[in-house]
């Protein structure tokens, strides 16, 4: 008997391995997937502008990275002694102009280089609703808790998203012909928009992505994280306490589906080796001074050296320092 509905995955045009360089932008779900990739030692850059939700802001962020011009003081605003950027998450704010620019541009420069060499761009769209600054008409990534009267709230149309992203993708593929784009729609509901408005928003994103896939066959893919959450995990035990965000169990389940469908078999074997090393380093015995534990750490060191011999670009500095400290 089947006790839940299973999602049928679309045909995957391209699977990923450890030679790939990832750039991930979008909602907090992009961070969830990005952290899992980072844990497994993939080469990644996650959200160089911080968390972004709407397709227009993500599109603009990518254009700025293609342009490569760092941010300047004119791109900031000051509110109650704190400097912000409307393009960035609040984590980039600072109490000095230079401090804010340093936070922004240190990430920006690395990501501007990454966008030209990344083989995989993962875009997680959260909502079709946008906030426009009344004074300029600019769509902001973050309102930074400024008064609501400063903004106009609108929902992007499917056509607006497709037109904007079609131009962007043409530019991206011109600069980086080897790039593959993987779209996903965040499974996190924007409940403050209202139940019906959230569904309209998600539907808009899904239709827009579907049209982009048709226009850029072979260069774009779609990972159905939203559908997995809504159907395979259709139970409140898979939600966090707020009943909106996926629980850690749900995130891990979706991650497993991602690996199952998008990671090559050879890379999945390497991921198992990395997981063994991670668990060994995390292990805390009752008697750390015992000979058995020393042997365990020695075998772990051999595993680290062995995997670094095959993949010299893996960074095991922390793990190796920890293991060597236990062998002294």
C-alpha atoms as a printed R data frame, in Angstrom:
    type eleno elety resid chain resno      x      y       z
1   ATOM     1    CA   UNK     A     1  0.000  0.000   0.000
2   ATOM     2    CA   UNK     A     2  1.091  3.568  -0.701
3   ATOM     3    CA   UNK     A     3  0.514  6.016   2.142
4   ATOM     4    CA   UNK     A     4  1.643  9.149   0.313
5   ATOM     5    CA   UNK     A     5  1.803 10.523  -3.216
6   ATOM     6    CA   UNK     A     6  5.220 10.487  -4.872
7   ATOM     7    CA   UNK     A     7  6.477 13.263  -7.101
8   ATOM     8    CA   UNK     A     8  7.527 12.316 -10.615
9   ATOM     9    CA   UNK     A     9 10.718 14.163 -11.390
10  ATOM    10    CA   UNK     A    10 11.130 15.923 -14.735
11  ATOM    11    CA   UNK     A    11 13.837 14.582 -17.013
12  ATOM    12    CA   UNK     A    12 17.174 15.863 -15.752
13  ATOM    13    CA   UNK     A    13 19.239 17.379 -18.555
14  ATOM    14    CA   UNK     A    14 22.488 17.402 -16.603
15  ATOM    15    CA   UNK     A    15 23.737 15.889 -13.348
16  ATOM    16    CA   UNK     A    16 26.287 17.625 -11.149
17  ATOM    17    CA   UNK     A    17 29.595 16.474  -9.722
18  ATOM    18    CA   UNK     A    18 32.625 17.782  -7.832
19  ATOM    19    CA   UNK     A    19 34.029 19.543 -10.878
20  ATOM    20    CA   UNK     A    20 31.032 21.905 -10.813
21  ATOM    21    CA   UNK     A    21 31.142 25.387  -9.322
22  ATOM    22    CA   UNK     A    22 27.825 26.474  -7.813
23  ATOM    23    CA   UNK     A    23 26.303 29.914  -7.360
24  ATOM    24    CA   UNK     A    24 23.030 29.971  -5.390
25  ATOM    25    CA   UNK     A    25 20.661 32.920  -5.075
26  ATOM    26    CA   UNK     A    26 17.199 33.337  -3.647
27  ATOM    27    CA   UNK     A    27 15.090 32.590  -0.616
28  ATOM    28    CA   UNK     A    28 16.174 30.967   2.641
29  ATOM    29    CA   UNK     A    29 15.571 27.587   1.005
30  ATOM    30    CA   UNK     A    30 18.556 28.356  -1.269
31  ATOM    31    CA   UNK     A    31 20.567 28.610   1.941
32  ATOM    32    CA   UNK     A    32 19.270 25.221   3.116
33  ATOM    33    CA   UNK     A    33 20.426 23.494  -0.077
34  ATOM    34    CA   UNK     A    34 23.631 25.554  -0.200
35  ATOM    35    CA   UNK     A    35 24.630 24.556   3.335
36  ATOM    36    CA   UNK     A    36 24.137 20.906   2.459
37  ATOM    37    CA   UNK     A    37 26.352 21.310  -0.627
38  ATOM    38    CA   UNK     A    38 28.977 23.117   1.462
39  ATOM    39    CA   UNK     A    39 28.868 20.365   4.104
40  ATOM    40    CA   UNK     A    40 29.692 17.862   1.341
41  ATOM    41    CA   UNK     A    41 32.626 20.027   0.165
42  ATOM    42    CA   UNK     A    42 31.149 21.200  -3.139
43  ATOM    43    CA   UNK     A    43 32.485 24.515  -4.473
44  ATOM    44    CA   UNK     A    44 29.734 27.036  -3.741
45  ATOM    45    CA   UNK     A    45 28.843 30.686  -3.244
46  ATOM    46    CA   UNK     A    46 25.513 31.271  -1.454
47  ATOM    47    CA   UNK     A    47 23.476 34.479  -1.589
48  ATOM    48    CA   UNK     A    48 26.126 37.200  -2.021
49  ATOM    49    CA   UNK     A    49 23.336 39.763  -1.452
50  ATOM    50    CA   UNK     A    50 21.776 37.837   1.408
51  ATOM    51    CA   UNK     A    51 18.347 36.232   1.209
52  ATOM    52    CA   UNK     A    52 16.186 37.510  -1.678
53  ATOM    53    CA   UNK     A    53 12.649 36.420  -2.422
54  ATOM    54    CA   UNK     A    54 11.264 37.931  -5.611
55  ATOM    55    CA   UNK     A    55 12.455 37.206  -9.177
56  ATOM    56    CA   UNK     A    56 12.984 40.883 -10.017
57  ATOM    57    CA   UNK     A    57 15.467 41.473  -7.179
58  ATOM    58    CA   UNK     A    58 17.330 38.240  -7.947
59  ATOM    59    CA   UNK     A    59 17.480 39.210 -11.624
60  ATOM    60    CA   UNK     A    60 18.863 42.636 -10.767
61  ATOM    61    CA   UNK     A    61 21.450 41.104  -8.422
62  ATOM    62    CA   UNK     A    62 22.695 38.854 -11.218
63  ATOM    63    CA   UNK     A    63 22.908 41.795 -13.623
64  ATOM    64    CA   UNK     A    64 24.954 43.752 -11.102
65  ATOM    65    CA   UNK     A    65 27.319 40.790 -10.762
66  ATOM    66    CA   UNK     A    66 27.675 40.600 -14.543
67  ATOM    67    CA   UNK     A    67 28.445 44.308 -14.630
68  ATOM    68    CA   UNK     A    68 31.052 43.821 -11.901
69  ATOM    69    CA   UNK     A    69 30.967 47.401 -10.601
70  ATOM    70    CA   UNK     A    70 31.256 47.448  -6.795
71  ATOM    71    CA   UNK     A    71 28.754 49.362  -4.652
72  ATOM    72    CA   UNK     A    72 29.468 52.927  -3.604
73  ATOM    73    CA   UNK     A    73 28.180 55.321  -0.937
74  ATOM    74    CA   UNK     A    74 25.411 56.533  -3.267
75  ATOM    75    CA   UNK     A    75 23.899 53.012  -3.186
76  ATOM    76    CA   UNK     A    76 23.339 53.186   0.582
77  ATOM    77    CA   UNK     A    77 20.889 54.956   2.866
78  ATOM    78    CA   UNK     A    78 21.115 55.740   6.558
79  ATOM    79    CA   UNK     A    79 18.293 55.150   9.022
80  ATOM    80    CA   UNK     A    80 18.706 55.852  12.743
81  ATOM    81    CA   UNK     A    81 22.493 55.800  12.450
82  ATOM    82    CA   UNK     A    82 22.665 52.467  10.587
83  ATOM    83    CA   UNK     A    83 23.669 52.143   6.915
84  ATOM    84    CA   UNK     A    84 21.713 49.822   4.621
85  ATOM    85    CA   UNK     A    85 21.325 48.835   0.981
86  ATOM    86    CA   UNK     A    86 17.897 48.156  -0.522
87  ATOM    87    CA   UNK     A    87 19.541 45.396  -2.576
88  ATOM    88    CA   UNK     A    88 20.865 43.553   0.469
89  ATOM    89    CA   UNK     A    89 19.707 41.638   3.504
90  ATOM    90    CA   UNK     A    90 19.964 43.356   6.890
91  ATOM    91    CA   UNK     A    91 23.025 41.261   7.755
92  ATOM    92    CA   UNK     A    92 25.007 43.600   5.454
93  ATOM    93    CA   UNK     A    93 24.084 46.699   7.476
94  ATOM    94    CA   UNK     A    94 26.650 48.523   9.633
95  ATOM    95    CA   UNK     A    95 26.920 51.591  11.828
96  ATOM    96    CA   UNK     A    96 29.385 53.245   9.426
97  ATOM    97    CA   UNK     A    97 29.222 53.836   5.684
98  ATOM    98    CA   UNK     A    98 32.632 52.254   5.102
99  ATOM    99    CA   UNK     A    99 31.745 49.276   7.269
100 ATOM   100    CA   UNK     A   100 28.599 48.631   5.263
101 ATOM   101    CA   UNK     A   101 30.414 48.936   1.932
102 ATOM   102    CA   UNK     A   102 33.164 46.612   3.121
103 ATOM   103    CA   UNK     A   103 30.613 43.923   4.035
104 ATOM   104    CA   UNK     A   104 28.821 44.333   0.703
105 ATOM   105    CA   UNK     A   105 31.813 44.555  -1.624
106 ATOM   106    CA   UNK     A   106 33.884 41.783  -0.042
107 ATOM   107    CA   UNK     A   107 31.085 39.382  -1.006
108 ATOM   108    CA   UNK     A   108 30.306 41.168  -4.260
109 ATOM   109    CA   UNK     A   109 33.818 40.913  -5.741
110 ATOM   110    CA   UNK     A   110 34.005 37.152  -5.136
111 ATOM   111    CA   UNK     A   111 30.521 36.556  -6.567
112 ATOM   112    CA   UNK     A   112 31.218 38.757  -9.619
113 ATOM   113    CA   UNK     A   113 34.148 36.460 -10.395
114 ATOM   114    CA   UNK     A   114 32.104 33.340  -9.628
115 ATOM   115    CA   UNK     A   115 29.266 34.222 -12.024
116 ATOM   116    CA   UNK     A   116 31.704 34.093 -14.951
117 ATOM   117    CA   UNK     A   117 33.055 30.665 -14.006
118 ATOM   118    CA   UNK     A   118 30.099 28.956 -12.296
119 ATOM   119    CA   UNK     A   119 28.815 25.897 -14.118
120 ATOM   120    CA   UNK     A   120 25.590 25.770 -12.074
121 ATOM   121    CA   UNK     A   121 23.329 28.648 -11.057
122 ATOM   122    CA   UNK     A   122 20.621 27.598  -8.585
123 ATOM   123    CA   UNK     A   123 17.765 30.106  -8.320
124 ATOM   124    CA   UNK     A   124 15.146 29.679  -5.594
125 ATOM   125    CA   UNK     A   125 12.126 31.928  -6.129
126 ATOM   126    CA   UNK     A   126 10.043 32.689  -3.051
127 ATOM   127    CA   UNK     A   127  7.283 35.091  -4.038
128 ATOM   128    CA   UNK     A   128  5.934 37.062  -7.002
129 ATOM   129    CA   UNK     A   129  4.969 39.929  -4.687
130 ATOM   130    CA   UNK     A   130  7.333 42.905  -4.746
131 ATOM   131    CA   UNK     A   131  7.714 46.181  -2.860
132 ATOM   132    CA   UNK     A   132  8.491 49.324  -4.851
133 ATOM   133    CA   UNK     A   133 10.053 52.353  -3.242
134 ATOM   134    CA   UNK     A   134  7.616 55.201  -3.957
135 ATOM   135    CA   UNK     A   135 10.341 57.825  -4.277
136 ATOM   136    CA   UNK     A   136 12.219 56.004  -7.072
137 ATOM   137    CA   UNK     A   137 10.004 53.176  -8.337
138 ATOM   138    CA   UNK     A   138 12.829 50.747  -7.481
139 ATOM   139    CA   UNK     A   139 11.867 47.188  -6.514
140 ATOM   140    CA   UNK     A   140 13.685 46.496  -3.251
141 ATOM   141    CA   UNK     A   141 15.056 43.202  -1.971
142 ATOM   142    CA   UNK     A   142 14.474 44.222   1.623
143 ATOM   143    CA   UNK     A   143 12.321 46.957   3.190
144 ATOM   144    CA   UNK     A   144 14.486 46.986   6.348
145 ATOM   145    CA   UNK     A   145 11.384 47.598   8.512
146 ATOM   146    CA   UNK     A   146 10.885 51.092   7.094
147 ATOM   147    CA   UNK     A   147  7.341 52.546   7.241
148 ATOM   148    CA   UNK     A   148  4.879 50.777   4.936
149 ATOM   149    CA   UNK     A   149  3.769 54.128   3.452
150 ATOM   150    CA   UNK     A   150  7.172 54.380   1.702
151 ATOM   151    CA   UNK     A   151  6.378 51.397  -0.547
152 ATOM   152    CA   UNK     A   152  3.848 50.167  -3.084
153 ATOM   153    CA   UNK     A   153  3.108 46.423  -3.021
154 ATOM   154    CA   UNK     A   154  2.463 44.719  -6.373
155 ATOM   155    CA   UNK     A   155  2.406 41.211  -7.775
156 ATOM   156    CA   UNK     A   156  4.559 40.564 -10.835
157 ATOM   157    CA   UNK     A   157  2.846 38.914 -13.791
158 ATOM   158    CA   UNK     A   158  4.052 35.772 -15.546
159 ATOM   159    CA   UNK     A   159  4.866 37.837 -18.666
160 ATOM   160    CA   UNK     A   160  6.893 40.386 -16.680
161 ATOM   161    CA   UNK     A   161  9.005 37.655 -15.082
162 ATOM   162    CA   UNK     A   162  9.537 35.769 -18.358
163 ATOM   163    CA   UNK     A   163 10.509 38.907 -20.280
164 ATOM   164    CA   UNK     A   164 12.944 40.048 -17.594
165 ATOM   165    CA   UNK     A   165 14.563 36.637 -17.154
166 ATOM   166    CA   UNK     A   166 14.730 35.870 -20.879
167 ATOM   167    CA   UNK     A   167 16.900 38.943 -21.407
168 ATOM   168    CA   UNK     A   168 18.977 38.070 -18.352
169 ATOM   169    CA   UNK     A   169 19.542 34.446 -19.354
170 ATOM   170    CA   UNK     A   170 20.655 35.494 -22.827
171 ATOM   171    CA   UNK     A   171 23.228 37.796 -21.220
172 ATOM   172    CA   UNK     A   172 24.322 35.130 -18.721
173 ATOM   173    CA   UNK     A   173 24.811 32.463 -21.394
174 ATOM   174    CA   UNK     A   174 26.689 34.955 -23.575
175 ATOM   175    CA   UNK     A   175 29.175 35.675 -20.774
176 ATOM   176    CA   UNK     A   176 29.271 32.127 -19.422
177 ATOM   177    CA   UNK     A   177 28.323 29.644 -22.181
178 ATOM   178    CA   UNK     A   178 28.896 26.613 -19.946
179 ATOM   179    CA   UNK     A   179 26.406 27.636 -17.280
180 ATOM   180    CA   UNK     A   180 23.342 25.529 -16.454
181 ATOM   181    CA   UNK     A   181 20.463 27.136 -14.522
182 ATOM   182    CA   UNK     A   182 18.428 25.131 -12.024
183 ATOM   183    CA   UNK     A   183 15.203 26.817 -10.936
184 ATOM   184    CA   UNK     A   184 13.173 25.874  -7.906
185 ATOM   185    CA   UNK     A   185 10.194 27.460  -6.159
186 ATOM   186    CA   UNK     A   186 10.581 27.698  -2.407
187 ATOM   187    CA   UNK     A   187  8.323 25.352  -0.414
188 ATOM   188    CA   UNK     A   188  8.047 28.025   2.275
189 ATOM   189    CA   UNK     A   189  4.657 29.729   2.160
190 ATOM   190    CA   UNK     A   190  4.518 33.514   2.535
191 ATOM   191    CA   UNK     A   191  1.633 33.403   4.986
192 ATOM   192    CA   UNK     A   192  1.630 37.144   5.638
193 ATOM   193    CA   UNK     A   193  0.424 37.549   2.032
194 ATOM   194    CA   UNK     A   194 -2.641 35.496   2.890
195 ATOM   195    CA   UNK     A   195 -3.482 31.914   1.920
196 ATOM   196    CA   UNK     A   196 -5.058 32.728  -1.450
197 ATOM   197    CA   UNK     A   197 -2.497 35.395  -2.365
198 ATOM   198    CA   UNK     A   198  0.326 32.993  -1.535
199 ATOM   199    CA   UNK     A   199 -1.142 30.398  -3.892
200 ATOM   200    CA   UNK     A   200 -1.497 32.978  -6.678
201 ATOM   201    CA   UNK     A   201  2.103 34.022  -6.098
202 ATOM   202    CA   UNK     A   202  3.461 30.479  -6.208
203 ATOM   203    CA   UNK     A   203  1.370 29.715  -9.311
204 ATOM   204    CA   UNK     A   204  2.812 32.803 -11.030
205 ATOM   205    CA   UNK     A   205  6.352 31.647 -10.277
206 ATOM   206    CA   UNK     A   206  5.653 28.094 -11.454
207 ATOM   207    CA   UNK     A   207  4.144 29.273 -14.743
208 ATOM   208    CA   UNK     A   208  7.026 31.689 -15.353
209 ATOM   209    CA   UNK     A   209  9.671 29.018 -14.712
210 ATOM   210    CA   UNK     A   210  7.824 26.573 -16.968
211 ATOM   211    CA   UNK     A   211  7.856 29.123 -19.801
212 ATOM   212    CA   UNK     A   212 11.569 29.836 -19.281
213 ATOM   213    CA   UNK     A   213 12.290 26.111 -19.430
214 ATOM   214    CA   UNK     A   214 10.488 25.954 -22.788
215 ATOM   215    CA   UNK     A   215 12.476 28.918 -24.121
216 ATOM   216    CA   UNK     A   216 15.864 27.660 -22.909
217 ATOM   217    CA   UNK     A   217 15.675 23.916 -23.472
218 ATOM   218    CA   UNK     A   218 18.864 22.148 -22.448
219 ATOM   219    CA   UNK     A   219 20.167 25.141 -20.483
220 ATOM   220    CA   UNK     A   220 17.590 25.173 -17.666
221 ATOM   221    CA   UNK     A   221 16.158 22.585 -15.278
222 ATOM   222    CA   UNK     A   222 13.530 22.587 -12.552
223 ATOM   223    CA   UNK     A   223 13.786 20.967  -9.131
224 ATOM   224    CA   UNK     A   224 10.293 20.425  -7.619
225 ATOM   225    CA   UNK     A   225 10.986 21.272  -3.970
226 ATOM   226    CA   UNK     A   226  7.617 23.042  -3.676
227 ATOM   227    CA   UNK     A   227  5.760 20.001  -4.992
228 ATOM   228    CA   UNK     A   228  7.663 17.614  -2.713
229 ATOM   229    CA   UNK     A   229  6.668 19.671   0.327
230 ATOM   230    CA   UNK     A   230  3.049 20.073  -0.725
231 ATOM   231    CA   UNK     A   231  2.474 16.423  -1.705
232 ATOM   232    CA   UNK     A   232  5.059 13.931  -0.498
233 ATOM   233    CA   UNK     A   233  5.406 15.720   2.855
234 ATOM   234    CA   UNK     A   234  1.753 16.721   3.235
235 ATOM   235    CA   UNK     A   235  1.719 16.471   7.017
236 ATOM   236    CA   UNK     A   236  2.328 19.026   9.784
237 ATOM   237    CA   UNK     A   237  4.981 16.801  11.377
238 ATOM   238    CA   UNK     A   238  7.236 17.936   8.516
239 ATOM   239    CA   UNK     A   239  6.908 21.593   9.515
240 ATOM   240    CA   UNK     A   240  8.771 23.666  12.080
241 ATOM   241    CA   UNK     A   241  6.967 25.108  15.114
242 ATOM   242    CA   UNK     A   242  5.673 28.057  13.070
243 ATOM   243    CA   UNK     A   243  3.797 25.578  10.818
244 ATOM   244    CA   UNK     A   244  5.221 27.390   7.765
245 ATOM   245    CA   UNK     A   245  8.907 26.537   7.405
246 ATOM   246    CA   UNK     A   246  9.991 22.967   6.631
247 ATOM   247    CA   UNK     A   247 11.374 21.070   9.621
248 ATOM   248    CA   UNK     A   248 14.988 19.816   9.565
249 ATOM   249    CA   UNK     A   249 13.569 16.383   8.711
250 ATOM   250    CA   UNK     A   250 11.757 17.831   5.679
251 ATOM   251    CA   UNK     A   251 14.837 19.767   4.529
252 ATOM   252    CA   UNK     A   252 16.930 16.591   4.742
253 ATOM   253    CA   UNK     A   253 14.299 14.639   2.804
254 ATOM   254    CA   UNK     A   254 14.244 17.242   0.019
255 ATOM   255    CA   UNK     A   255 18.057 17.269   0.019
256 ATOM   256    CA   UNK     A   256 18.063 13.492  -0.430
257 ATOM   257    CA   UNK     A   257 15.714 13.877  -3.408
258 ATOM   258    CA   UNK     A   258 18.044 16.509  -4.841
259 ATOM   259    CA   UNK     A   259 21.046 14.190  -4.542
260 ATOM   260    CA   UNK     A   260 19.111 11.225  -5.887
261 ATOM   261    CA   UNK     A   261 18.172 13.095  -9.059
262 ATOM   262    CA   UNK     A   262 20.891 15.692  -9.652
263 ATOM   263    CA   UNK     A   263 24.184 14.329  -8.287
264 ATOM   264    CA   UNK     A   264 26.230 11.791 -10.243
265 ATOM   265    CA   UNK     A   265 26.682  8.298  -8.714
266 ATOM   266    CA   UNK     A   266 30.458  8.812  -8.485
267 ATOM   267    CA   UNK     A   267 30.023 12.037  -6.508
268 ATOM   268    CA   UNK     A   268 27.519 10.389  -4.173
269 ATOM   269    CA   UNK     A   269 30.202  7.847  -3.282
270 ATOM   270    CA   UNK     A   270 32.610 10.672  -2.447
271 ATOM   271    CA   UNK     A   271 29.893 12.296  -0.329
272 ATOM   272    CA   UNK     A   272 29.693  9.091   1.726
273 ATOM   273    CA   UNK     A   273 33.445  9.240   2.374
274 ATOM   274    CA   UNK     A   274 33.167 12.868   3.480
275 ATOM   275    CA   UNK     A   275 30.260 12.003   5.768
276 ATOM   276    CA   UNK     A   276 32.349  9.276   7.428
277 ATOM   277    CA   UNK     A   277 35.140 11.776   8.104
278 ATOM   278    CA   UNK     A   278 32.674 14.366   9.428
279 ATOM   279    CA   UNK     A   279 31.147 11.814  11.815
280 ATOM   280    CA   UNK     A   280 34.562 10.650  12.973
281 ATOM   281    CA   UNK     A   281 35.625 14.207  13.804
282 ATOM   282    CA   UNK     A   282 32.330 14.834  15.636
283 ATOM   283    CA   UNK     A   283 32.671 11.617  17.672
284 ATOM   284    CA   UNK     A   284 33.391 12.202  21.375
285 ATOM   285    CA   UNK     A   285 34.519  9.045  23.218
286 ATOM   286    CA   UNK     A   286 34.369  8.511  26.979
287 ATOM   287    CA   UNK     A   287 38.163  8.119  27.083
288 ATOM   288    CA   UNK     A   288 39.934 10.384  24.611
289 ATOM   289    CA   UNK     A   289 43.322  9.273  25.928
290 ATOM   290    CA   UNK     A   290 42.695  5.606  25.080
291 ATOM   291    CA   UNK     A   291 44.777  3.778  22.475
292 ATOM   292    CA   UNK     A   292 41.587  2.722  20.675
293 ATOM   293    CA   UNK     A   293 40.623  6.379  20.157
294 ATOM   294    CA   UNK     A   294 44.143  7.225  18.959
295 ATOM   295    CA   UNK     A   295 43.894  4.442  16.379
296 ATOM   296    CA   UNK     A   296 40.470  5.700  15.356
297 ATOM   297    CA   UNK     A   297 41.869  9.208  14.827
298 ATOM   298    CA   UNK     A   298 44.890  7.814  12.954
299 ATOM   299    CA   UNK     A   299 42.580  5.958  10.542
300 ATOM   300    CA   UNK     A   300 40.554  9.141  10.103
301 ATOM   301    CA   UNK     A   301 43.728 11.049   9.227
302 ATOM   302    CA   UNK     A   302 44.545  8.436   6.588
303 ATOM   303    CA   UNK     A   303 41.043  8.873   5.134
304 ATOM   304    CA   UNK     A   304 41.500 12.656   4.990
305 ATOM   305    CA   UNK     A   305 44.868 12.314   3.255
306 ATOM   306    CA   UNK     A   306 43.428  9.727   0.882
307 ATOM   307    CA   UNK     A   307 40.491 11.865  -0.224
308 ATOM   308    CA   UNK     A   308 42.693 14.972  -0.537
309 ATOM   309    CA   UNK     A   309 45.018 13.023  -2.798
310 ATOM   310    CA   UNK     A   310 42.085 12.429  -5.161
311 ATOM   311    CA   UNK     A   311 40.598 15.897  -4.670
312 ATOM   312    CA   UNK     A   312 43.395 18.340  -3.705
313 ATOM   313    CA   UNK     A   313 41.020 21.309  -3.853
314 ATOM   314    CA   UNK     A   314 38.912 19.979  -0.938
315 ATOM   315    CA   UNK     A   315 39.455 22.054   2.197
316 ATOM   316    CA   UNK     A   316 39.933 19.732   5.177
317 ATOM   317    CA   UNK     A   317 42.105 22.170   7.146
318 ATOM   318    CA   UNK     A   318 39.816 22.276  10.193
319 ATOM   319    CA   UNK     A   319 39.226 18.541  10.296
320 ATOM   320    CA   UNK     A   320 42.916 17.721   9.858
321 ATOM   321    CA   UNK     A   321 43.982 20.151  12.606
322 ATOM   322    CA   UNK     A   322 41.465 18.594  14.978
323 ATOM   323    CA   UNK     A   323 42.578 15.024  14.238
324 ATOM   324    CA   UNK     A   324 46.285 15.894  14.529
325 ATOM   325    CA   UNK     A   325 45.643 17.594  17.889
326 ATOM   326    CA   UNK     A   326 44.209 14.302  19.183
327 ATOM   327    CA   UNK     A   327 47.276 12.386  18.003
328 ATOM   328    CA   UNK     A   328 49.791 14.596  19.819
